[in-house]
Amino acid sequence: MIERPVLDALGDALCAPRGDGSVVSLWLQAEASDFQRFNHAKLRQATHVEQCHATLAVTAQGRRAETTLTLAGRIDADIATLAAERDRLLALLHDVPEDPFLLLPDAVHPTSRDERGTLPTPAQVVDAVAGHAAGEDFVAFVASGPVVRAYADSRGQRNWHRVETFHVEGSLLRGGQASKLVHAGTHWSDTAFAARLDEARAQLALLGRPAAALAPGAYRAYFAPAAVAELLGLLSWNGFGLKARRSGTSSLARLASGDAAFDARVQMAEATADGIAPAFGADGWTRPARVELVRDGRAANALASPRSAREFGVASHGASAAELPESLELRAGTLAGRDLLAALGDGLWIGHLWYLNYSDLHACRMTGMTRYACFVVRGGEIVAPFAPMRFDDSLLRLLGSGLLGLTATRERIVAAETYERRRLASITAPGALVDGLQLTL
């Protein structure tokens, strides 16, 4: 696993100040991860991955060329390989067409964040599963280890980000029913893992009751934090980016124009300082500690990548090219956990959602299915589970006129994606009590 001295050595060797007006930059993505898969509470697969990918870029006179290589972990060999690539890119740069939307940082902003956690060894995870889930049909995927993002360039900027996290995502299965377990953080605790398993067992016992049949219609409903995070995850894909708003493809276009509004209690922000994502990107732009996206239910800022900032003549937030929030948070409300069932009264308790998509993008209308730990509540008591149902409703309405309350506690839902590498992103969300959720079939 690379440490900060590796960034400094590579930066000094490859990104020395240049007198020809060109800028050389280096973007590193590294991890040392343990992956484990369990079935019937037994270890079925264990893998350890150490990798570091380096994206080397050269920029001059509105032109940019880049390449990405896998580093070998031998500093001298890696420097030699990258130096040869740098020289090749510089020679090719004059053949690259000018990019009218290329925008480089105009100031040097070094940053450093190095958060060491208390991570479980693979053996500790096996022992925890064997000790707390013995005899259960427990299936799970576990990822754990340090993740690094780092940046250096010939302007003298150096940015370092190293976090240590673990993520457990699994289910307890019994009699064709399943209750979901998600446990993530930076400091492993057998006690906390056992508590999550106990919560899943309690839900599984409730799922063993005879299921209630639901007819299509409008229902009072409580979305647990995981379900709210899934709604916000879909919203993130095109709801908050400047490019989507200016091009008319944003699901929050009506919010941005002022034709619609969320409830005044809805406050959303890209809270980089509070998340696990880095405060800088591959292009050297640093990000504010916090960007208000929705203030008092109304549109505030949009996330602007450097390219969008150049195209539309605004300041950049250093957002990624896709302009997705990576540390999205929805502010908590005042609804206490002990009061949730009473506040719901007669309605639906929805633990998770799946198959989410837009049914009407410009109305911010979403469709999806309920899944896992979903129950009918009557008189403030859980009486029965219900089979997966499809909903179709506007998030502008659910968090607008339909919002009854947000919980006082929140959960941070960490991204579980591992395609190519572990993703550093999270959504922090409370639960939401809403009225009139439209179930369609």
C-alpha positions as CSV (number, residue, x, y, z in Angstrom):
1,M,0.0,0.0,0.0
2,I,1.4,3.4,-0.9
3,E,2.2,6.0,1.7
4,R,2.6,9.7,1.5
5,P,6.4,9.5,0.8
6,V,5.6,7.7,-2.5
7,L,3.4,10.6,-3.7
8,D,6.2,13.0,-2.8
9,A,8.8,10.9,-4.6
10,L,6.7,10.5,-7.7
11,G,5.7,14.1,-7.7
12,D,9.2,15.4,-7.3
13,A,10.5,13.1,-10.1
14,L,7.8,13.6,-12.6
15,C,6.2,16.9,-11.9
16,A,9.1,19.3,-11.5
17,P,8.3,22.9,-12.5
18,R,8.5,23.5,-16.2
19,G,9.6,26.6,-18.1
20,D,7.7,25.9,-21.3
21,G,4.2,26.7,-19.9
22,S,3.1,23.1,-19.8
23,V,1.7,21.4,-16.7
24,V,2.3,17.8,-15.8
25,S,-0.1,16.2,-13.3
26,L,-0.3,12.8,-11.6
27,W,-3.5,11.3,-10.1
28,L,-3.2,8.1,-8.0
29,Q,-5.9,5.7,-7.0
30,A,-4.7,2.9,-4.7
31,E,-6.1,0.4,-2.2
32,A,-5.1,-2.6,-0.2
33,S,-8.4,-4.5,0.2
34,D,-9.6,-7.7,1.7
35,F,-12.7,-9.2,0.2
36,Q,-14.7,-12.1,1.7
37,R,-17.9,-13.8,0.7
38,F,-20.0,-15.9,3.1
39,N,-22.9,-18.3,2.6
40,H,-24.6,-20.2,5.4
41,A,-22.3,-18.3,7.8
42,K,-19.3,-20.0,6.3
43,L,-16.4,-18.4,4.4
44,R,-16.7,-19.3,0.7
45,Q,-14.2,-16.9,-0.9
46,A,-11.3,-14.7,0.3
47,T,-9.3,-12.4,-1.8
48,H,-6.7,-9.7,-1.1
49,V,-6.1,-7.0,-3.7
50,E,-3.3,-4.4,-3.7
51,Q,-3.3,-2.0,-6.6
52,C,-2.3,1.5,-7.6
53,H,-3.4,3.2,-10.9
54,A,-1.6,6.3,-12.0
55,T,-3.1,8.8,-14.4
56,L,-0.4,11.0,-15.9
57,A,-1.6,14.1,-17.9
58,V,0.2,16.9,-19.7
59,T,-1.5,20.2,-20.5
60,A,-0.4,23.2,-22.5
61,Q,-2.0,25.9,-24.6
62,G,-5.5,24.5,-24.2
63,R,-4.5,21.0,-25.1
64,R,-4.5,17.9,-22.8
65,A,-3.3,14.4,-23.2
66,E,-3.3,11.6,-20.6
67,T,-2.7,8.0,-20.0
68,T,-3.4,5.6,-17.1
69,L,-1.0,2.9,-16.0
70,T,-0.9,0.3,-13.2
71,L,2.1,0.8,-11.0
72,A,4.4,-2.0,-10.0
73,G,5.2,-0.8,-6.5
74,R,8.9,-0.4,-7.2
75,I,9.6,3.3,-7.0
76,D,12.6,3.4,-9.4
77,A,10.8,1.3,-12.0
78,D,7.6,3.2,-11.7
79,I,9.4,6.6,-12.1
80,A,11.2,5.4,-15.2
81,T,8.0,4.1,-16.8
82,L,6.0,7.2,-16.0
83,A,8.8,9.5,-17.1
84,A,8.9,7.8,-20.5
85,E,5.1,8.2,-20.7
86,R,5.3,11.8,-19.8
87,D,7.9,12.5,-22.5
88,R,5.7,10.6,-25.1
89,L,2.6,12.7,-24.1
90,L,4.6,16.0,-24.4
91,A,5.8,15.0,-27.9
92,L,2.2,14.2,-28.9
93,L,0.6,17.2,-27.4
94,H,0.9,19.4,-30.5
95,D,-1.3,17.0,-32.4
96,V,-4.1,17.1,-29.9
97,P,-6.9,19.6,-30.8
98,E,-7.6,22.5,-28.5
99,D,-10.2,21.9,-25.9
100,P,-12.5,25.0,-25.6
101,F,-13.8,23.8,-22.1
102,L,-10.5,22.9,-20.5
103,L,-10.1,24.8,-17.3
104,L,-7.1,24.4,-14.9
105,P,-6.9,25.6,-11.3
106,D,-5.6,29.1,-11.0
107,A,-4.2,28.7,-7.4
108,V,-2.3,26.1,-5.6
109,H,-4.2,24.3,-2.7
110,P,-2.3,21.5,-1.0
111,T,-4.5,19.3,1.3
112,S,-3.8,16.3,3.5
113,R,-6.2,13.9,5.2
114,D,-5.0,10.7,6.7
115,E,-7.5,8.8,8.9
116,R,-6.4,5.5,10.3
117,G,-9.2,3.2,11.5
118,T,-9.4,0.0,13.5
119,L,-10.1,-2.5,10.8
120,P,-10.8,-6.2,11.2
121,T,-8.3,-8.8,10.0
122,P,-9.9,-11.4,7.7
123,A,-9.6,-13.9,10.6
124,Q,-11.5,-11.5,12.9
125,V,-14.4,-11.3,10.4
126,V,-14.5,-15.1,10.0
127,D,-14.6,-15.4,13.8
128,A,-17.3,-12.8,14.2
129,V,-19.5,-14.4,11.6
130,A,-18.9,-17.9,13.0
131,G,-19.5,-16.7,16.5
132,H,-22.6,-14.5,16.0
133,A,-24.3,-16.1,13.0
134,A,-23.6,-19.8,13.6
135,G,-26.5,-22.0,12.4
136,E,-28.0,-19.2,10.4
137,D,-28.3,-18.9,6.6
138,F,-26.2,-15.8,6.6
139,V,-24.9,-14.6,3.2
140,A,-22.6,-11.5,3.0
141,F,-20.0,-9.7,1.2
142,V,-17.3,-7.9,3.2
143,A,-14.7,-5.4,2.0
144,S,-12.1,-3.8,4.2
145,G,-8.8,-1.9,4.0
146,P,-7.2,1.4,3.3
147,V,-8.0,3.5,0.2
148,V,-5.8,6.3,-1.2
149,R,-6.4,9.1,-3.6
150,A,-3.5,11.5,-4.3
151,Y,-2.6,14.3,-6.7
152,A,0.6,16.1,-7.7
153,D,1.4,18.6,-10.4
154,S,4.2,20.8,-11.7
155,R,2.6,23.9,-10.2
156,G,3.7,22.5,-6.8
157,Q,0.3,21.2,-5.6
158,R,0.2,18.1,-3.5
159,N,-3.0,16.5,-2.3
160,W,-3.2,13.4,-0.1
161,H,-6.3,11.4,1.0
162,R,-6.1,8.1,2.9
163,V,-9.1,6.6,4.7
164,E,-9.5,3.1,6.3
165,T,-13.0,1.7,6.0
166,F,-14.9,-1.6,6.2
167,H,-18.3,-2.5,4.7
168,V,-20.5,-5.5,5.4
169,E,-23.5,-6.1,3.2
170,G,-25.5,-9.3,3.8
171,S,-28.8,-11.0,4.5
172,L,-30.3,-13.5,6.9
173,L,-32.5,-15.9,5.1
174,R,-35.2,-18.2,6.4
175,G,-38.2,-19.9,4.8
176,G,-38.0,-17.8,1.6
177,Q,-37.7,-14.5,3.5
178,A,-34.7,-12.3,3.9
179,S,-33.8,-9.4,6.2
180,K,-30.9,-7.2,5.1
181,L,-27.9,-6.2,7.1
182,V,-25.6,-3.3,6.3
183,H,-22.7,-2.4,8.6
184,A,-20.0,0.0,7.7
185,G,-17.5,2.3,9.4
186,T,-13.9,3.0,10.3
187,H,-13.6,1.2,13.6
188,W,-14.6,-2.4,13.8
189,S,-16.5,-3.7,16.8
190,D,-17.7,-7.3,17.3
191,T,-20.4,-5.9,19.6
192,A,-21.7,-3.5,16.9
193,F,-21.7,-6.3,14.3
194,A,-23.6,-8.6,16.7
195,A,-26.2,-5.8,17.3
196,R,-26.8,-5.5,13.6
197,L,-27.3,-9.2,13.3
198,D,-29.8,-9.1,16.2
199,E,-31.7,-6.3,14.4
200,A,-31.8,-8.5,11.3
201,R,-33.0,-11.5,13.3
202,A,-35.8,-9.4,14.8
203,Q,-37.0,-8.4,11.4
204,L,-36.7,-11.9,10.1
205,A,-39.0,-13.1,12.9
206,L,-41.6,-10.5,11.8
207,L,-41.2,-11.6,8.2
208,G,-42.3,-15.1,9.3
209,R,-45.8,-13.9,9.9
210,P,-48.5,-14.4,7.2
211,A,-48.1,-11.7,4.6
212,A,-50.8,-9.0,4.1
213,A,-52.2,-8.3,0.6
214,L,-52.0,-4.7,-0.5
215,A,-54.2,-3.1,-3.1
216,P,-52.8,-0.3,-5.3
217,G,-53.5,3.1,-3.9
218,A,-52.1,5.9,-1.7
219,Y,-50.6,4.9,1.7
220,R,-49.0,6.7,4.6
221,A,-45.4,5.4,4.7
222,Y,-42.2,5.5,6.6
223,F,-39.0,5.2,4.6
224,A,-36.1,3.9,6.7
225,P,-32.7,5.7,6.1
226,A,-31.5,3.0,3.7
227,A,-34.6,3.6,1.6
228,V,-34.2,7.3,1.7
229,A,-30.6,6.9,0.6
230,E,-31.7,4.9,-2.4
231,L,-34.1,7.6,-3.4
232,L,-31.3,10.2,-3.0
233,G,-28.9,8.0,-4.9
234,L,-31.1,8.1,-8.0
235,L,-31.7,11.8,-7.6
236,S,-27.9,12.3,-7.5
237,W,-27.4,11.0,-11.1
238,N,-28.7,14.2,-12.7
239,G,-30.4,16.3,-10.0
240,F,-27.6,18.4,-8.8
241,G,-25.2,19.0,-11.7
242,L,-24.9,22.3,-13.4
243,K,-24.7,20.8,-16.9
244,A,-27.9,18.9,-16.4
245,R,-29.7,22.0,-15.2
246,R,-28.5,24.2,-18.0
247,S,-29.2,21.6,-20.7
248,G,-32.7,20.8,-19.4
249,T,-32.0,17.2,-18.4
250,S,-32.1,17.6,-14.7
251,S,-34.8,15.8,-12.6
252,L,-34.8,18.9,-10.3
253,A,-35.4,21.3,-13.2
254,R,-38.7,22.5,-11.7
255,L,-37.0,23.0,-8.3
256,A,-34.2,25.0,-10.0
257,S,-36.7,27.2,-11.9
258,G,-38.8,27.9,-8.8
259,D,-41.9,26.1,-10.2
260,A,-41.8,23.6,-7.4
261,A,-40.3,23.3,-3.9
262,F,-39.6,20.7,-1.3
263,D,-40.9,21.1,2.2
264,A,-39.0,23.9,4.0
265,R,-37.5,21.4,6.4
266,V,-35.5,19.8,3.5
267,Q,-31.9,20.8,3.6
268,M,-29.4,19.0,1.3
269,A,-25.7,19.6,0.9
270,E,-22.5,18.1,-0.6
271,A,-20.7,17.8,2.8
272,T,-17.2,16.8,1.7
273,A,-15.6,17.6,5.0
274,D,-18.0,15.1,6.7
275,G,-17.8,12.3,4.2
276,I,-15.1,9.8,3.1
277,A,-14.6,11.1,-0.4
278,P,-11.4,13.2,-1.2
279,A,-11.5,17.0,-1.2
280,F,-9.9,17.2,-4.6
281,G,-10.2,15.6,-8.0
282,A,-8.1,14.1,-10.8
283,D,-7.7,17.5,-12.4
284,G,-6.2,19.3,-9.3
285,W,-9.3,21.2,-8.4
286,T,-10.0,21.2,-4.7
287,R,-13.6,21.1,-3.3
288,P,-15.3,23.3,-0.6
289,A,-15.9,21.7,2.7
290,R,-19.6,22.1,2.1
291,V,-21.9,23.1,-0.8
292,E,-25.5,23.8,-0.1
293,L,-27.7,22.2,-2.7
294,V,-31.2,22.6,-1.3
295,R,-31.8,25.3,1.3
296,D,-35.2,25.6,3.1
297,G,-36.7,23.4,0.5
298,R,-35.6,25.5,-2.5
299,A,-32.7,25.0,-5.0
300,A,-29.4,26.6,-3.9
301,N,-26.2,25.7,-5.7
302,A,-25.5,23.3,-8.4
303,L,-22.4,21.2,-8.5
304,A,-20.1,22.7,-11.2
305,S,-17.3,20.7,-12.7
306,P,-14.4,22.7,-14.2
307,R,-15.7,22.0,-17.8
308,S,-19.2,23.2,-16.9
309,A,-17.8,26.2,-15.1
310,R,-15.9,27.2,-18.3
311,E,-18.8,26.5,-20.6
312,F,-21.3,28.5,-18.5
313,G,-19.1,31.1,-17.0
314,V,-19.5,30.3,-13.4
315,A,-17.1,29.3,-10.5
316,S,-16.2,25.6,-10.2
317,H,-16.8,23.5,-7.1
318,G,-14.2,21.0,-8.3
319,A,-17.0,18.5,-8.9
320,S,-16.2,15.4,-11.0
321,A,-17.0,15.4,-14.7
322,A,-20.3,13.6,-14.0
323,E,-21.2,16.3,-11.4
324,L,-22.4,13.7,-8.9
325,P,-22.4,14.4,-5.2
326,E,-20.0,12.1,-3.4
327,S,-20.8,13.1,0.2
328,L,-24.5,13.9,0.0
329,E,-26.4,14.6,3.2
330,L,-30.0,15.3,4.0
331,R,-30.3,17.1,7.3
332,A,-32.1,15.4,10.2
333,G,-35.5,16.4,11.5
334,T,-37.1,16.1,14.9
335,L,-39.0,12.8,14.8
336,A,-37.7,10.5,17.6
337,G,-37.1,6.8,16.9
338,R,-39.3,5.8,19.8
339,D,-42.2,7.7,18.3
340,L,-42.0,6.4,14.7
341,L,-44.6,3.7,14.9
342,A,-47.0,5.9,16.7
343,A,-46.5,8.7,14.2
344,L,-47.0,6.3,11.4
345,G,-50.2,5.0,12.9
346,D,-51.7,3.0,10.0
347,G,-49.4,2.7,7.1
348,L,-46.3,1.0,5.7
349,W,-42.8,0.6,7.1
350,I,-40.4,0.4,4.1
351,G,-36.9,-0.7,4.8
352,H,-35.3,-0.9,1.4
353,L,-36.1,-0.2,-2.3
354,W,-34.8,-1.7,-5.6
355,Y,-35.1,-1.3,-9.3
356,L,-35.3,2.4,-9.0
357,N,-35.6,4.6,-12.1
358,Y,-37.4,7.6,-13.4
359,S,-40.9,7.3,-14.8
360,D,-41.1,11.0,-15.6
361,L,-37.7,12.7,-15.4
362,H,-38.8,16.3,-15.5
363,A,-41.4,15.8,-12.8
364,C,-38.8,14.0,-10.7
365,R,-41.2,11.1,-10.7
366,M,-39.6,7.8,-9.6
367,T,-40.7,4.2,-9.8
368,G,-39.3,1.2,-8.0
369,M,-40.0,-1.8,-5.9
370,T,-40.1,-2.3,-2.1
371,R,-37.7,-4.9,-0.8
372,Y,-36.7,-6.5,2.5
373,A,-38.1,-5.6,5.9
374,C,-41.3,-4.0,4.6
375,F,-44.3,-4.2,7.0
376,V,-47.9,-3.2,7.4
377,V,-48.5,-1.1,10.5
378,R,-51.8,-0.7,12.2
379,G,-52.5,1.3,15.3
380,G,-48.8,2.0,15.7
381,E,-47.9,-1.8,15.7
382,I,-46.3,-3.9,13.1
383,V,-48.8,-6.6,12.1
384,A,-47.6,-8.3,9.0
385,P,-45.0,-8.2,6.2
386,F,-46.1,-7.4,2.7
387,A,-44.9,-8.7,-0.7
388,P,-42.8,-6.5,-2.9
389,M,-44.9,-3.7,-4.4
390,R,-44.2,-1.2,-7.1
391,F,-44.5,2.5,-6.3
392,D,-44.6,5.5,-8.7
393,D,-44.5,8.9,-7.2
394,S,-42.7,12.3,-7.4
395,L,-39.9,12.9,-5.0
396,L,-40.9,16.6,-5.3
397,R,-44.2,15.6,-3.7
398,L,-42.9,13.0,-1.3
399,L,-40.4,15.5,0.2
400,G,-42.7,18.4,-0.5
401,S,-46.4,18.5,0.4
402,G,-46.3,14.8,1.3
403,L,-43.5,15.1,3.9
404,L,-44.7,14.6,7.5
405,G,-41.4,14.5,9.2
406,L,-37.7,13.5,9.2
407,T,-36.1,11.5,12.0
408,A,-33.7,13.0,14.4
409,T,-31.1,10.4,13.8
410,R,-29.4,9.6,10.5
411,E,-27.3,6.8,9.0
412,R,-24.3,7.1,6.7
413,I,-24.8,4.6,3.8
414,V,-21.3,3.9,2.3
415,A,-21.0,3.1,-1.4
416,A,-20.6,-0.7,-1.9
417,E,-19.3,-0.6,-5.5
418,T,-16.1,-2.3,-6.3
419,Y,-16.0,-2.2,-10.1
420,E,-12.3,-1.7,-10.9
421,R,-11.7,-0.3,-7.4
422,R,-13.6,0.5,-4.2
423,R,-15.6,3.7,-4.5
424,L,-15.2,6.5,-2.0
425,A,-18.7,8.0,-1.6
426,S,-21.5,8.1,0.9
427,I,-25.1,9.3,1.5
428,T,-26.1,10.4,5.0
429,A,-29.8,10.3,5.5
430,P,-32.6,10.3,8.1
431,G,-35.8,8.3,7.9
432,A,-38.8,10.1,6.3
433,L,-42.4,9.9,7.2
434,V,-44.6,10.7,4.2
435,D,-48.3,10.7,3.2
436,G,-49.9,9.5,0.1
437,L,-47.2,7.2,-1.3
438,Q,-48.6,5.8,-4.6
439,L,-48.4,2.0,-4.9
440,T,-49.3,0.9,-8.4
441,L,-49.1,-2.9,-8.5
